[in-house]
């Protein structure tokens, strides 16, 4: 027989073998499994959400955000939603485990999904009680859920862009009892010994796993509201009771389950979106963030879902409450409160006793808030300070004056501010040379940007690039902002933070006959004050620059920068700064200049910006002015 005939004969048996294999596979599946397959339940969005799959249903192999192989009952490699469905059904009916170790107790959300689509399953499941899960679920007693957004905290890389978590609210609890609720949080499991730079590097490149946890809400309020001076926004979500219970059941399944964690995409907010999708897969929330998921953008996505978000509440931080009292009090009250809080005067001091009862009450309120702020936000937790706080509370309780009103809710919520990605198109003159400019900034806010919804005096820029074109040089990279972080928090009578800035990137210098692109690592620290609504700051700076243009390749130095930022209205803003930088460790030169900016917000996501700069650099003086259109999306 020829090789050709032999090959044709072998191929002719393939359909028969496939048919026999199909008959054998069908014979090995139970009627319940056959029904699950006929309904194609493995393709159901709810089932795929329970497995946190990121792959499409038609792909040969599925991919999941979950990294723990023990989360899956089938072989995790290759993972398929179909195999996991069949093995889950089989395990539910054949497992000899008892109590909370039975798959019915380990996977209550999966079990509920299968029972909803396969009603006959309820009669086949063993009568197993789940005491540990039942006790845990009863303690949470969730009837409603609320998305919680602790605002930006530039001083911590993990929270520079904000954070989100979910609070479970009981039906019978009012607004004043929400602190007693439980909250679900997702966070990277970081090594406590990792510093900020190590954390940022590992977070960017997947060096950590992320885990869900459930703990009392007041713990998170203490952490964010009190210890980190972060205001909290609470967004009620309109989920049904059954949907809320599904989320609680699934959180039980996720105990000690590791997820992949990346700082910009598979982060806390992305994980919470995947959790919400378990209850309502039609939302398709995670597909809206294919590249990165900033917390404020995920809040915006939820708000934009028709009818999903209900009431929104604001919880001011201890720092904001103290600043509000400081701004509204008369100078004599502020001064007396500060002296009492610091132990420089006593409660029986004549200056306090001589005040009207309402003024005495306000003085004691401010003094107590300051002492409590020191206890919560600093390492000063001495017994003397605690006794002082107790004495202030006792003295205040003897006065019948009402408590001062809380700080007003900001007119603009975080998600109502400008969007985080910015494109800029502009034109201007450098001396007598006309240029055009195009820029992109990945994330997320600069000091000159419209401040509504953002942290006053806070700046965080990642992935900034500006290019310029002129007739002589063509298109060139003008500036790279790999990182620019700034915190200009004003000091007052009670709160005295240090302002700082860190920038990593590259910029053009005016050399002798050329404009080299110079790498830059620069930072500084100093003070900021609020003078009638204007932020006035001064920073002592230091750092280094490097380029082949320099004789020594790299040079280091120090300098000083001062500036002012003022928002005339919500639409109009101005800023000005001047600086001097002296380089002597390497190439020896001095650079100094002044810059002014004017911003007009045309719409929420459209700006007109005018910038003028005069700078004395290595090769002489450069004067430039430009107009930019900024589009946020």
C-alpha positions as CSV (number, residue, x, y, z in Angstrom):
1,X,0.0,0.0,0.0
2,X,1.4,3.4,-0.9
3,X,2.1,6.0,1.6
4,X,-0.7,8.2,0.1
5,X,-3.3,5.4,0.6
6,X,-2.1,4.8,4.1
7,X,-2.4,8.5,5.0
8,X,-6.0,8.6,3.5
9,X,-7.0,5.6,5.5
10,X,-5.7,7.1,8.8
11,X,-7.5,10.4,8.2
12,X,-10.8,8.6,7.4
13,X,-10.8,7.2,11.0
14,X,-10.6,10.7,12.6
15,X,-14.4,11.5,12.4
16,X,-15.2,8.1,13.8
17,X,-12.7,8.5,16.7
18,X,-14.1,12.0,17.5
19,X,-17.7,10.6,17.5
20,X,-16.7,7.8,19.8
21,X,-14.9,10.2,22.2
22,X,-18.0,12.4,22.2
23,X,-20.2,9.5,23.1
24,X,-17.8,8.4,25.9
25,X,-17.6,12.0,27.3
26,X,-21.4,12.3,27.2
27,X,-21.7,9.0,29.0
28,X,-19.4,10.1,31.8
29,X,-21.4,13.3,32.5
30,X,-24.4,13.2,34.8
31,X,-27.8,14.6,33.6
32,X,-27.2,17.6,35.8
33,X,-23.9,18.3,34.2
34,X,-25.3,17.7,30.7
35,X,-28.0,20.3,31.5
36,X,-25.4,22.8,32.6
37,X,-23.5,22.2,29.4
38,X,-26.6,22.6,27.3
39,X,-27.3,25.9,29.0
40,X,-23.7,26.9,28.3
41,X,-23.5,28.2,31.9
42,X,-19.7,28.5,31.6
43,X,-20.3,31.3,29.2
44,X,-22.7,33.1,31.5
45,X,-21.2,36.5,32.6
46,X,-22.1,35.9,36.2
47,X,-20.1,32.6,36.2
48,X,-17.1,34.3,34.5
49,X,-17.3,37.2,37.0
50,X,-17.2,34.7,39.9
51,X,-13.9,33.4,38.5
52,X,-12.6,37.0,37.7
53,X,-11.8,36.1,34.1
54,X,-10.4,38.6,31.8
55,X,-10.5,36.5,28.7
56,X,-13.4,36.4,26.2
57,X,-15.8,33.3,26.3
58,X,-14.6,32.0,22.9
59,X,-10.9,31.9,23.8
60,X,-9.4,28.4,24.1
61,X,-7.8,29.1,27.5
62,X,-9.2,31.5,30.1
63,X,-7.2,34.0,32.1
64,X,-8.1,35.2,35.6
65,X,-7.0,38.0,37.9
66,X,-6.7,35.4,40.7
67,X,-3.2,34.1,41.3
68,X,-4.0,31.5,44.0
69,X,-4.3,28.0,42.4
70,X,-6.3,26.7,45.4
71,X,-9.2,29.1,44.5
72,X,-9.9,26.8,41.5
73,X,-11.3,23.3,41.9
74,X,-10.2,22.2,38.4
75,X,-6.6,22.2,37.1
76,X,-5.6,25.9,36.9
77,X,-3.3,25.2,33.9
78,X,-4.9,25.4,31.4
79,X,-7.8,27.1,33.1
80,X,-11.2,27.0,31.4
81,X,-14.5,28.2,32.8
82,X,-16.2,25.1,31.4
83,X,-13.9,22.7,33.3
84,X,-14.3,24.8,36.5
85,X,-18.1,24.6,36.1
86,X,-18.2,20.8,35.7
87,X,-15.7,20.2,38.5
88,X,-17.6,22.5,40.9
89,X,-20.9,20.6,40.2
90,X,-19.2,17.3,40.7
91,X,-17.4,18.4,43.9
92,X,-20.6,19.8,45.4
93,X,-22.4,16.5,45.0
94,X,-19.5,14.0,45.8
95,X,-17.4,15.7,48.5
96,X,-17.3,14.0,51.9
97,X,-16.1,17.1,53.7
98,X,-18.2,18.3,56.6
99,X,-19.2,21.8,57.9
100,X,-17.4,24.8,56.6
101,X,-14.9,22.7,54.7
102,X,-17.6,21.4,52.3
103,X,-17.6,23.1,48.9
104,X,-21.1,24.4,49.5
105,X,-19.7,26.4,52.4
106,X,-16.4,27.3,50.8
107,X,-18.2,28.6,47.7
108,X,-21.6,30.0,48.7
109,X,-21.8,32.4,45.7
110,X,-21.0,29.7,43.2
111,X,-23.5,27.4,44.8
112,X,-26.2,30.1,44.7
113,X,-25.5,30.8,41.0
114,X,-25.8,27.1,40.1
115,X,-29.0,26.6,42.1
116,X,-30.5,29.6,40.4
117,X,-29.9,28.1,37.0
118,X,-30.3,24.4,38.0
119,X,-33.2,24.3,40.4
120,X,-32.9,20.5,40.7
121,X,-29.5,20.9,42.4
122,X,-31.1,22.0,45.6
123,X,-32.6,18.5,46.1
124,X,-29.3,16.8,45.3
125,X,-27.0,18.8,47.6
126,X,-26.2,17.3,51.0
127,X,-27.6,18.8,54.1
128,X,-24.5,20.6,55.3
129,X,-24.5,23.5,57.8
130,X,-21.9,26.3,57.4
131,X,-21.6,27.7,61.0
132,X,-18.5,29.8,60.4
133,X,-19.8,31.4,57.2
134,X,-23.3,32.0,58.8
135,X,-21.8,33.7,61.8
136,X,-19.5,35.9,59.6
137,X,-22.3,36.9,57.3
138,X,-24.7,37.6,60.2
139,X,-22.1,39.9,61.8
140,X,-21.9,41.9,58.5
141,X,-25.7,41.9,58.2
142,X,-25.5,43.8,54.9
143,X,-28.6,45.3,53.4
144,X,-27.0,48.1,51.3
145,X,-23.5,49.0,50.0
146,X,-21.7,52.3,49.8
147,X,-18.6,53.1,47.7
148,X,-16.1,55.0,49.9
149,X,-13.5,57.3,48.3
150,X,-10.8,58.6,50.7
151,X,-9.3,61.5,48.8
152,X,-5.8,62.0,47.5
153,X,-2.8,61.7,49.9
154,X,0.4,62.8,48.1
155,X,2.6,61.9,51.0
156,X,2.0,58.2,50.5
157,X,2.8,56.6,47.1
158,X,0.1,54.0,47.7
159,X,-2.6,56.7,48.1
160,X,-1.3,59.5,45.9
161,X,-4.3,59.0,43.5
162,X,-6.9,58.3,46.2
163,X,-8.4,54.9,47.2
164,X,-11.7,53.1,47.1
165,X,-13.4,50.6,49.3
166,X,-16.9,49.3,49.9
167,X,-18.9,49.7,53.1
168,X,-21.8,47.3,54.0
169,X,-24.7,49.1,55.7
170,X,-27.3,47.4,57.9
171,X,-30.9,48.2,57.3
172,X,-31.7,49.4,60.8
173,X,-28.7,51.7,61.2
174,X,-29.0,55.4,60.6
175,X,-26.4,57.9,59.2
176,X,-24.8,58.4,62.6
177,X,-24.1,54.7,63.1
178,X,-22.3,53.9,59.8
179,X,-19.0,53.7,61.7
180,X,-20.2,50.5,63.2
181,X,-20.6,48.9,59.7
182,X,-18.1,46.6,58.1
183,X,-16.0,47.5,55.0
184,X,-14.3,45.5,52.2
185,X,-10.9,46.6,51.2
186,X,-8.4,45.5,48.6
187,X,-4.7,46.3,49.0
188,X,-1.3,45.1,48.1
189,X,0.4,42.9,50.6
190,X,3.6,44.9,50.9
191,X,6.6,44.2,53.0
192,X,6.6,46.7,55.9
193,X,10.4,47.2,55.4
194,X,9.9,48.5,51.8
195,X,10.4,52.2,51.5
196,X,8.4,54.5,49.2
197,X,10.7,54.0,46.2
198,X,10.7,50.2,46.6
199,X,6.9,50.2,47.0
200,X,6.5,52.3,43.9
201,X,8.8,50.0,41.8
202,X,7.2,46.8,43.0
203,X,3.7,48.3,42.6
204,X,4.4,49.3,39.0
205,X,5.9,46.0,37.9
206,X,3.7,43.5,39.7
207,X,6.0,42.8,42.6
208,X,3.1,42.4,45.1
209,X,-0.1,40.3,45.4
210,X,-3.3,42.0,46.4
211,X,-5.9,40.6,48.9
212,X,-9.4,41.4,49.9
213,X,-10.1,42.0,53.6
214,X,-13.2,42.8,55.7
215,X,-12.9,44.9,58.8
216,X,-14.8,47.4,60.9
217,X,-15.4,50.7,59.0
218,X,-14.2,52.8,61.9
219,X,-10.7,51.3,61.5
220,X,-10.6,52.7,57.9
221,X,-12.0,56.1,59.0
222,X,-9.3,56.3,61.7
223,X,-6.6,55.5,59.2
224,X,-7.7,57.8,56.4
225,X,-9.8,60.5,58.0
226,X,-7.8,60.9,61.2
227,X,-4.2,59.7,60.7
228,X,-3.7,60.7,57.1
229,X,-5.8,63.9,57.0
230,X,-7.9,62.7,54.1
231,X,-11.5,63.7,53.5
232,X,-13.8,60.9,52.7
233,X,-16.6,60.8,50.2
234,X,-19.4,58.1,50.5
235,X,-21.5,57.1,47.5
236,X,-24.6,55.0,48.1
237,X,-25.0,52.3,45.4
238,X,-28.4,51.2,44.4
239,X,-27.9,47.4,44.6
240,X,-30.7,45.0,45.5
241,X,-30.6,43.0,48.7
242,X,-29.9,39.8,46.6
243,X,-27.0,41.6,44.8
244,X,-25.6,42.7,48.2
245,X,-25.8,39.2,49.5
246,X,-24.0,37.9,46.4
247,X,-21.1,40.2,47.1
248,X,-20.9,39.1,50.7
249,X,-21.0,35.5,49.7
250,X,-18.2,36.0,47.1
251,X,-16.0,37.9,49.6
252,X,-16.1,34.8,51.8
253,X,-14.8,32.8,48.8
254,X,-12.0,35.3,48.4
255,X,-10.5,34.9,51.9
256,X,-6.7,34.5,51.6
257,X,-7.0,34.5,47.8
258,X,-4.2,36.3,46.1
259,X,-4.8,38.6,43.1
260,X,-2.3,40.1,40.7
261,X,-1.6,43.7,41.7
262,X,-0.4,46.5,39.6
263,X,-0.3,50.1,40.7
264,X,-2.0,51.6,37.7
265,X,-4.4,49.0,36.3
266,X,-5.1,45.9,38.5
267,X,-5.2,48.0,41.7
268,X,-7.7,48.5,44.6
269,X,-10.3,50.3,42.4
270,X,-10.1,47.8,39.5
271,X,-10.5,44.9,42.0
272,X,-13.6,46.5,43.6
273,X,-15.1,47.0,40.1
274,X,-14.6,43.3,39.5
275,X,-16.3,42.6,42.8
276,X,-19.3,44.7,41.9
277,X,-19.6,42.9,38.6
278,X,-20.1,39.6,40.5
279,X,-23.5,41.0,41.6
280,X,-24.3,42.8,38.4
281,X,-22.3,41.6,35.4
282,X,-24.2,43.8,33.0
283,X,-22.3,46.8,34.3
284,X,-19.1,45.6,32.5
285,X,-17.1,48.0,34.6
286,X,-13.6,46.6,34.2
287,X,-13.8,46.7,30.4
288,X,-13.8,50.5,30.6
289,X,-10.3,50.5,32.0
290,X,-8.0,48.6,29.6
291,X,-4.8,50.5,30.4
292,X,-5.1,52.1,33.8
293,X,-7.7,52.5,36.5
294,X,-7.3,55.6,38.7
295,X,-9.6,55.6,41.7
296,X,-11.3,58.9,40.8
297,X,-11.9,57.6,37.3
298,X,-13.6,54.5,38.6
299,X,-15.8,56.6,40.9
300,X,-16.7,58.7,37.8
301,X,-17.6,55.5,35.9
302,X,-20.0,54.4,38.6
303,X,-21.6,57.9,38.8
304,X,-22.2,57.9,35.1
305,X,-24.1,54.6,35.2
306,X,-27.7,55.7,35.1
307,X,-29.4,55.2,38.5
308,X,-26.5,53.4,40.1
309,X,-25.4,56.0,42.6
310,X,-27.8,57.5,45.2
311,X,-27.0,59.9,48.0
312,X,-23.5,61.2,48.4
313,X,-22.1,62.2,51.8
314,X,-18.9,64.0,52.8
315,X,-16.9,63.1,55.9
316,X,-14.3,65.9,56.6
317,X,-10.9,65.0,58.0
318,X,-9.7,66.0,61.4
319,X,-7.3,68.5,59.8
320,X,-10.1,70.1,57.7
321,X,-12.3,70.4,60.8
322,X,-9.5,72.0,62.7
323,X,-8.7,74.4,59.9
324,X,-12.3,75.4,59.5
325,X,-12.5,76.2,63.2
326,X,-9.3,78.2,63.0
327,X,-10.6,80.2,60.0
328,X,-13.9,81.1,61.6
329,X,-12.7,82.0,65.0
330,X,-11.7,85.5,66.2
331,X,-7.9,86.0,66.7
332,X,-8.2,86.1,70.5
333,X,-10.0,82.8,70.5
334,X,-7.5,81.2,68.2
335,X,-4.6,82.4,70.3
336,X,-6.1,81.3,73.6
337,X,-7.1,77.9,72.2
338,X,-3.6,77.3,70.9
339,X,-2.0,78.2,74.2
340,X,-4.4,76.0,76.2
341,X,-3.8,73.1,73.8
342,X,-0.1,73.4,74.1
343,X,-0.2,73.6,77.9
344,X,1.0,77.2,78.0
345,X,-2.3,78.3,79.8
346,X,-4.8,76.4,81.9
347,X,-8.6,76.1,81.5
348,X,-9.0,78.4,84.6
349,X,-7.0,81.2,82.9
350,X,-8.6,84.6,83.2
351,X,-8.5,85.2,79.4
352,X,-10.8,82.2,78.9
353,X,-13.1,82.8,81.9
354,X,-13.7,86.4,80.8
355,X,-15.1,85.3,77.4
356,X,-18.8,84.9,76.8
357,X,-20.0,81.3,77.3
358,X,-20.3,80.8,73.5
359,X,-16.8,82.0,73.0
360,X,-15.5,79.9,75.9
361,X,-17.2,76.9,74.2
362,X,-15.6,77.6,70.8
363,X,-12.2,78.1,72.5
364,X,-12.4,74.7,74.2
365,X,-13.7,73.0,71.0
366,X,-10.7,74.3,69.1
367,X,-8.3,73.4,71.8
368,X,-9.7,69.8,72.1
369,X,-9.7,69.3,68.3
370,X,-6.0,70.3,68.2
371,X,-5.0,68.1,71.1
372,X,-7.0,65.2,69.6
373,X,-5.4,65.9,66.2
374,X,-1.9,65.7,67.8
375,X,-2.8,62.4,69.5
376,X,-4.1,60.8,66.3
377,X,-1.8,62.1,63.7
378,X,1.6,62.3,65.4
379,X,3.7,60.1,67.6
380,X,2.9,62.4,70.6
381,X,0.6,60.2,72.6
382,X,1.9,61.0,76.0
383,X,-0.2,60.5,79.1
384,X,0.0,64.3,79.7
385,X,-1.6,65.0,76.3
386,X,-4.4,62.5,77.0
387,X,-5.1,64.0,80.4
388,X,-5.3,67.4,78.7
389,X,-7.8,66.2,76.2
390,X,-9.9,64.7,79.0
391,X,-9.8,67.9,81.0
392,X,-10.9,69.9,77.9
393,X,-13.9,67.5,77.3
394,X,-15.0,67.9,81.0
395,X,-14.8,71.7,80.8
396,X,-16.6,71.8,77.5
397,X,-19.4,69.5,78.9
398,X,-20.2,72.1,81.6
399,X,-21.1,74.7,78.9
400,X,-24.5,74.5,77.2
401,X,-23.5,76.2,74.0
402,X,-24.1,74.1,70.9
403,X,-21.2,72.4,69.0
404,X,-19.8,74.4,66.1
405,X,-21.1,73.5,62.7
406,X,-18.9,71.1,60.6
407,X,-16.9,72.3,57.6
408,X,-19.2,72.9,54.6
409,X,-19.2,70.2,51.9
410,X,-17.0,71.2,49.0
411,X,-19.1,72.4,46.0
412,X,-17.3,70.0,43.7
413,X,-16.9,66.3,44.3
414,X,-13.7,64.5,43.2
415,X,-15.3,62.9,40.2
416,X,-16.7,66.2,39.1
417,X,-13.3,67.7,38.6
418,X,-11.5,67.6,35.3
419,X,-10.5,64.2,33.8
420,X,-7.1,62.9,34.3
421,X,-5.5,62.5,30.8
422,X,-4.5,65.7,29.2
423,X,-3.6,66.7,25.6
424,X,-2.2,70.1,25.0
425,X,-1.8,72.0,21.7
426,X,-0.2,75.4,21.6
427,X,1.9,78.0,19.8
428,X,4.3,80.7,20.9
429,X,7.6,82.5,20.5
430,X,11.1,81.7,21.9
431,X,12.8,85.1,21.5
432,X,11.9,85.8,17.8
433,X,11.4,82.2,16.8
434,X,7.8,81.0,16.2
435,X,7.1,77.5,17.5
436,X,4.2,75.0,17.8
437,X,3.8,72.6,20.6
438,X,2.0,69.4,21.3
439,X,2.0,67.7,24.7
440,X,0.4,64.7,26.5
441,X,0.2,63.9,30.2
442,X,-1.0,60.5,31.3
443,X,-2.0,61.5,34.8
444,X,-3.3,63.5,36.5
445,X,-3.2,67.1,37.9
446,X,-0.9,70.1,37.9
447,X,-0.9,73.2,40.1
448,X,-2.1,75.4,37.3
449,X,-5.0,73.0,36.4
450,X,-8.5,73.8,37.6
451,X,-8.5,73.0,41.3
452,X,-12.2,72.0,41.7
453,X,-12.4,68.4,43.0
454,X,-8.6,68.1,43.6
455,X,-6.4,68.6,46.6
456,X,-5.4,72.2,47.1
457,X,-1.7,72.7,46.7
458,X,-1.3,69.1,45.5
459,X,0.3,68.0,42.2
460,X,1.0,64.6,40.8
461,X,2.2,64.2,37.2
462,X,3.3,60.9,35.6
463,X,4.1,60.3,31.9
464,X,4.3,63.9,30.7
465,X,5.8,64.7,27.3
466,X,6.0,68.0,25.4
467,X,7.3,68.3,21.8
468,X,8.0,71.5,19.9
469,X,8.3,72.3,16.2
470,X,10.0,75.3,14.6
471,X,11.2,75.8,11.0
472,X,14.9,75.6,11.8
473,X,15.0,72.5,14.1
474,X,11.9,70.6,13.1
475,X,10.2,68.5,15.8
476,X,12.1,68.0,19.1
477,X,11.3,66.7,22.5
478,X,11.0,69.8,24.7
479,X,10.3,68.2,28.1
480,X,9.8,64.8,29.7
481,X,8.0,64.6,33.1
482,X,8.5,61.0,34.3
483,X,7.4,62.1,37.7
484,X,6.5,65.5,39.3
485,X,5.0,65.4,42.8
486,X,4.3,68.5,44.9
487,X,2.7,69.0,48.2
488,X,2.1,72.7,49.2
489,X,-0.1,72.3,52.3
490,X,-0.3,75.7,54.1
491,X,0.8,76.1,57.7
492,X,-1.4,77.8,60.3
493,X,-1.7,78.2,64.0
494,X,-2.2,74.5,64.6
495,X,-1.1,72.4,61.6
496,X,2.4,73.0,60.4
497,X,3.3,70.6,57.6
498,X,6.5,70.6,55.5
499,X,6.0,71.4,51.8
500,X,8.0,69.5,49.3
501,X,8.6,68.7,45.6
502,X,10.2,65.9,43.7
503,X,10.7,65.8,39.9
504,X,12.3,63.2,37.6
505,X,12.6,63.8,33.9
506,X,14.4,65.9,31.2
507,X,14.2,69.4,29.9
508,X,15.9,71.7,27.4
509,X,18.6,74.0,28.5
510,X,19.8,77.1,26.6
511,X,23.4,76.3,25.9
512,X,26.0,78.1,23.9
513,X,24.8,77.6,20.3
514,X,22.5,74.7,21.1
515,X,19.6,73.6,23.3
516,X,20.6,70.2,24.8
517,X,18.1,67.8,26.3
518,X,19.2,67.3,29.9
519,X,18.2,64.6,32.4
520,X,17.0,66.0,35.7
521,X,16.5,64.7,39.2
522,X,15.5,67.6,41.5
523,X,13.6,68.1,44.7
524,X,13.2,70.4,47.7
525,X,11.4,71.2,50.9
526,X,10.1,74.3,52.5
527,X,7.0,76.1,53.8
528,X,3.7,77.3,52.4
529,X,1.2,79.8,53.8
530,X,-2.3,80.8,52.8
531,X,-2.4,84.6,52.5
532,X,-6.0,85.7,51.8
533,X,-6.7,82.7,49.5
534,X,-3.3,82.8,47.8
535,X,-0.7,80.0,48.4
536,X,2.7,81.5,49.0
537,X,5.5,79.0,49.1
538,X,9.3,78.8,49.4
539,X,11.4,75.7,48.8
540,X,15.1,75.0,49.3
541,X,16.1,72.7,46.4
542,X,18.8,70.4,45.4
543,X,19.5,67.8,42.8
544,X,21.5,66.9,39.7
545,X,21.4,66.9,35.9
546,X,23.1,64.9,33.3
547,X,23.8,65.0,29.6
548,X,26.7,64.5,27.1
549,X,26.6,68.3,26.6
550,X,28.3,68.7,30.1
551,X,32.0,68.4,30.2
552,X,31.7,66.2,33.3
553,X,28.5,64.4,32.0
554,X,26.7,65.1,35.2
555,X,26.5,68.1,37.6
556,X,24.9,68.7,41.0
557,X,23.9,71.8,42.9
558,X,21.3,73.5,45.0
559,X,18.9,76.4,44.8
560,X,15.8,78.2,46.0
561,X,12.3,78.5,44.5
562,X,9.5,80.8,45.6
563,X,6.0,81.2,44.1
564,X,2.4,82.1,44.5
565,X,-0.8,80.4,43.3
566,X,-4.1,82.1,43.3
567,X,-7.5,81.1,41.9
568,X,-9.4,84.2,41.2
569,X,-12.6,82.3,40.5
570,X,-13.4,78.7,39.6
571,X,-12.6,79.5,36.0
572,X,-9.6,81.9,36.3
573,X,-6.3,81.1,38.0
574,X,-2.9,82.7,38.1
575,X,0.5,81.6,39.3
576,X,4.0,83.0,39.3
577,X,7.3,81.5,40.5
578,X,11.0,82.5,40.4
579,X,14.0,80.3,41.0
580,X,17.8,80.2,41.1
581,X,19.9,77.0,40.8
582,X,23.7,77.0,41.4
583,X,25.6,74.0,40.0
584,X,29.2,73.4,41.2
585,X,29.7,69.7,41.6
586,X,30.7,69.0,38.0
587,X,30.1,71.7,35.5
588,X,29.9,75.1,37.0
589,X,27.1,77.5,36.1
590,X,24.0,79.3,37.5
591,X,20.5,79.3,36.2
592,X,17.7,81.6,37.3
593,X,14.4,82.8,36.0
594,X,10.8,83.8,36.5
595,X,7.6,82.3,35.1
596,X,4.0,83.5,35.0
597,X,0.9,81.5,34.1
598,X,-2.8,82.5,33.5
599,X,-5.5,79.8,33.1
600,X,-9.1,80.1,31.9
601,X,-11.3,77.1,32.3
602,X,-13.7,77.2,29.3
603,X,-15.5,74.0,30.2
604,X,-14.8,71.3,32.8
605,X,-12.4,69.5,30.4
606,X,-11.2,72.4,28.3
607,X,-8.6,75.0,29.4
608,X,-6.9,78.0,27.8
609,X,-3.5,78.6,29.3
610,X,-1.0,81.4,28.8
611,X,2.6,81.0,30.0
612,X,5.5,83.4,29.8
613,X,9.1,82.7,31.0
614,X,12.3,84.6,31.2
615,X,15.4,82.5,32.0
616,X,19.1,83.2,32.4
617,X,20.8,79.9,31.4
618,X,24.2,78.6,30.4
619,X,24.3,80.3,27.0
620,X,22.4,83.5,27.8
621,X,18.9,84.8,28.3
622,X,15.8,83.2,26.7
623,X,12.4,84.8,26.6
624,X,9.4,82.7,25.6
625,X,5.6,83.0,25.7
626,X,3.0,80.5,24.5
627,X,-0.7,79.9,24.5
628,X,-2.0,76.4,25.1
629,X,-5.4,74.6,24.7
630,X,-5.7,71.8,27.2
631,X,-8.2,69.0,26.6
632,X,-8.8,66.6,29.5
633,X,-10.4,63.1,28.9
